Amino acid sequence: MSPSTALSHEALAEVITRCAGARTDGAVLRDTRPTFADLAVDSLGLLGIVAELEQTLGIPLGPDAERCESPDELLDLANTLLRSAA
């Protein structure tokens, strides 16, 4: 994924499932808008998700990413940073 590409709910769901072991999909993230607590993703899981996204997206997400309480917050942050990096 290049910096000009927006992060989708589907791509984020794959990262959440792979890095934190919380099985989810893009439709769940988009339609029910769960928090990370709802998905049983703890702080270590979130760190893994952020690290994977930074690697995949090729941009630093910064400390704000580690404070996101929901996938939607993380998605908004990542896409804002991707737009500014483009």
N, C-alpha and C positions, 0 to 999 in steps of 0.2 A: 504494500500500500504506500503510495507516494504522498508527500505533504499536500498535494492538491486534491486528494481524494478524501471525501467526508467519511468519517467512521459511522457505520450503520448499526442499528440495533442488533442485526443478525451477527455482524462481525464481533461486536462487543459480547454478545451472548456466548459465542464460541470461546472467546478468551476467558470469560468468567467460568465456563464449564471446565476448560482445560487447566486453568491456573488455580482455581479455588475449589474445584470439585463440586460446585453447585450447578446441578443440571437445570438449564433454562434454555429458552430460545428467544428469537427476536420478537415473536408475537407476544410472549409473556411480558417482556420488557416494555414493549410499545403499548400494550393494551391494559395491563394491570399496574404498571409503574411501581414495581416493588422497591423497597429499600434494600440495602445490602443485608441488613438484619433479617428482613423477611426471607432472603435467600440463604440465610445462615452463613454468610461470608463474614469472617472476622477480620481484624486489622491485618494479620499476616496474609490472609487471602487477598485483601485489597492491595497490599504492597506487591504481591506477585502479579496481580492484574495490571497495576500501574507500570511495573517494570516491563512486562510483556508488551504493553501498548507503546511505551517509549521505544522499545527495540523495533517493533513492527512499523510504527509511524515515523520513526526517525527524528523525533523531536522530544525535548524534555517537557514533561507535563508539570513539573514543579511540585512544591509541597501542598498546594491547594488540592491536587488530585488525591492525595492520601487522606484528605479530610472530607471528601465527598461522601454523602450519606446514602446516595442512590445511584444506580446505573445511569439514570437520566442526567443527574448532575455531572457525572464523569463524562458522559457523551457530549453534553453541552460544552464543558471545559475543553475537551480534546478537539472538538470541531472548531471552537473559537480560536484555539492555538494553531490548528492546521490552516485556517483561513489567513491568520496573520503571518504565518510562515511562508505562504504561497507567493 
